[in-house]
C-alpha cells in the first residue's frame, strides 16, 4: 500500500488545505445536483401558501376548493419524483472537479491518493513518492469552485421569479384582517363560519375586603395582587376566601365545561349558567352574521385548587388559585366595665379582624337561674358596640349606653362581647359578672315603685304581689304622699295593673311605673335628659351615615337646645337639693358652659369640613363628659391667691384667642391678594389640577376656588385689595400685634408677682410677636403668618409650664396628693384637657384643626361639589370625586 502524503513527509499545510477544498467542493456539488430537483416542490408549496393567504380557498365553492387542493396534491407528488435521481458525488468526481476548477494538469489531486500498479519494490516506491511530492507542489493555491446549478436552462420562462414575487406579496397581506389561512383549503364553508371563541374571566373578591377585581384574561393573569409560579411553571393567583370567579365564553361550540379541581386532584363540574338575555341580543343582530353562542360559569373560591375550562374534551385554559383564608375576629375587654356618674354603662374593648369587623354587640344573660315557671316580660338589653376606627391604636374602641331605664337595671348579669365579620365568622370575649347600673333614686316612694317595676318585669307571675305592695303604699295617703298628684298616678297604675291581661298590657304598666318614679324623683329633668340623649344619638347616626351639611346643622341646633334645657334644669335641681352638690368630690373636674359651647362649635366645624371621624370622636367625648356630669360645690376654688391665678389664666387664654384671630386675619388678607394675582396671571394652579394639586378638576374647579376666595375676601374686607391697600391693612394688624405684645408683658409681670416664674415659652412668644410686628409693618404677610404661628405655639408652651407650677404650688398647700379613684389625672377634664379650675383650654391637648385648616377644607369640598354638579364632566372624573366625598 502506498504511503499517504503525510507519511511521506509532505507539508501538512498543503494537506489540510486540500482536505478543506474537498469538503467545500462536495457541498457545492450537492447543491448543484439537489437544487434543480427541490425547486419544483418549493414552487408548488409557495404557490399554495400564496393562494391560501390571499383567501382564495375561503371564497371559492367547496367543489372548486377540493379540485384546487387535489391539483396541488398531484403537483406536489410529481415534483417529488425527480428527487429519486439525486446521487451523492464520489471522491473521484470531487477530485476531478477540483482539478478542472483550478486548471491542474496531470491529475495532481488524484495522485495524492492513488498508487502504482504492478509489484511494488523500493525503487518504484521511491520514484512514486517523488512524483507525489512534485504533484503536491502544484496544490499550493488550490480552492473550491462555486456551484453551477444551471437553473435558467431548466426554467427559461422564469416561473420561479413570478412565484417568489406572489409569495412575498401574500406574506405581506397576512397582516390584513381579510387574509386567509392555510387551513381554509381543508375546511368546509360551514366550519369557516364558526366564530372563534372569546374567553373573558375575572375574580371578584368580597366587597368587605376592599380589593379590586382580578382580570384573568387580556394578558393580566397575574392580577393586581400578584401571582407566583410553582414548580410546574403554572401561575398561582392569591385571592381572598369567598371570591367569585366569573367566566364567559363567546362564540364557542356552546358545549364548554368548567371543572373545579381541589388540592387533592378531585374534580367537580361547575354547571353553566343561562345567558338568555345575551343570546337574545345576539339573535336580534340584523347584520346577517350567525348568532354567537355564549356559555357562562360562576363559582365561589373557598379552597386552594385549579379551574379548568374545556371544549370537546380539550383544555382551553387553566387557572390555579391560592385562597387566603378569612380568619374569625378576636374581641376582648381592654378594661373592666365601669359605671358613669349618671349610671351609663361604659365598655372598653378591642376588636381585630382581617378586613375589619362587620358588627359587634354586648350580650347580657342572667347570672342566676330564674325561678321555675317564671314569665319575664322583657328580654336582655340590646347594646350594639361601636366598631373601632381603621387607624385606632390596638384596634381599641369604647361604647357608652344608658341602660338605667331598662327593667333589668340593678340585676346581676353575665356580660359577653360578641363580634362578627362579613364572612359570617363570630367570636366571643371572656364573660364578666357585673350588676347592671341603675338610676339612683333618693325619694323612698320612687325607689319603691322602681323595685316593684323590676319584680313585675322579671316575672309576670308576681302580679298579685305587686298589687299588694301598691295597696300598702296607698293605704294611708295623708301620711305617705306630700303631693296628691303622685297618689293619683300610683292609683291609676294600680287600676291598670288589675285590668291588664296580656303581656303587652303588662309592659305598658311597667313603662307607666317608670314614668311615675321619674316624675316623683326629678320632675322635668328626666324628660330633658331624654331629649339630650336622643339629640346626641341622632347626630351620631347622621355623622356615621354621611348626612348633608344642612342636616348636620339642623341636628346641631337641636343638640344645643337640648343641652341648654338639660343644664338649666340640672342647675335648678341642684338649687333645690344642695345635698347633691355636696356629694361632688373636691378633686372633681370642673367644666363651664362656655367649654361645652366651644366643643359643639368644633364638632359642627369638623363635620362640615369633612372630618366626620374626628367629629364622631369628639361627640363621643362629649357624651362621656355629660354622663359623668356633677354639680360643683360652692366655694370649691377658695383662696384669694388661687382666684388671682385663675384670673391670670383666663387673661392668658384671651390673649391666645386674640393671637389666633390676628393670625387668621393675616391669612385671609394674604390669601385675598394671592387670589387677585391668580386672576391676573391665571394662578399657579394649572387647568388640569384639582385643589389637591392632582389632575382632574380642570379650569372650572380653579375658577370655583378663586371665586370662593373672592367671596371670603368680600366678607372680611380682604377682597379686591391693591398691594398698597394690603400693606395698609397689614400695618393696622401691626398695631394689634404690638398691643398683644404689651399685654403679654403685663401678664408676665403679674405672674412674677404671684410667684409664678414665666418660662422660656413666654420669652419666645415675645420675640416672635416682635418679629411678626416688623414683618407686618413691611407688608410681608407670608413671613408674618409664620412668625404669628410660632408666637401662638410659644404661648401654649408657656401656658403648660405655668399650669405645672400652679399645680405644684396647689399640691404643696394641700399637703400632697389625696387618694381616691378621681385623683388620678385630676388636672384634666373628661376630654383630656386642662381642668377649668386651673385655667382654660389652650388648644394644645385636643388636636382640632384651626380656622385656617377648616377654611381650606371647606373650599376644597365646595370646589369638588361644584365640579361634581357639572353634567359634562367625564364619568371617570365624577366617580373619583364621589369617592373623595365619601372617603372615611
ABEGO torsion letter per residue (X at the ends): XBBBAAAAGBBAAAAAAAAAAAAAAAAAAAAAAAAAAAAAAAAAAAAAAAAAAAGAAAABBAAAAAAAAAAAAAAAAAAAAAAAABBBBBAAAAAAAAAAAAGBBGGAAAAAABBBBEBBBAAAAAAAAAAAAAAAAAAAABBBBBBBAGAAAABAAGAAAAAAAAAAAAAAAAABAABBBAAAAABBAAAAABBBBBBBBBBBBBAAAGBBBBBABGGAAAEAAEBBBBAAGBBBBBBBBGBBBBBBBBGBAGABBBBBBBAAGBBBBBBBBBBAAAAAAAAABAAGBBBBBBBBBBBBBABBEBBBBBBGGBBABBBBBBBBBBBBBBBBBABBBBBBAAGBBBBBBBBBBAAEBABBBBBBBBABBBBBGBBBABBBBBBBBBBBBAABBGGBBBBBBBAAABAABGBBBBBBBBBBBAAGBBBBBBBBBBBBBBBBBABAAAAAAAAAAAAAAABAAAAAAAAAAAAAAAABAAAABABAAAAAAAAAAAAAAAABABAAAAAAAAAAAAAAAAAAAAEAAAAAAAAAAAAAAAAAAAAAAGBBAAAAAAAAAAAAAAAAAAAAAAAAAAAABAAAAAABBAABBBBBAAAAAAAAAAAAAAAAAGBAAAAAAAAAAAAAAAAABBBBBBGAAEEAAAAAAAAAAAAAAAAAAAAAAAAAAAAAAAAAAAAAAAAAAGEABBAABBAAGBBGAEAAAAAAAAAAAAAAAAAAGABGBBAAAAAAAAAAAAAAAAAAAAAAAAAAAAAAAAGBBBBAAAAAAAAAAAAAAAAAAAGBAAAAAAAAAAAAAAAAAAAAAAAAAAAAAAAAAAGEBBBEAAABGAABBAAGBBBAAAEBBAGAABBBBBAAAAAAAAAAAAAAAAAAABAABBAAAAAAAAAAAABX
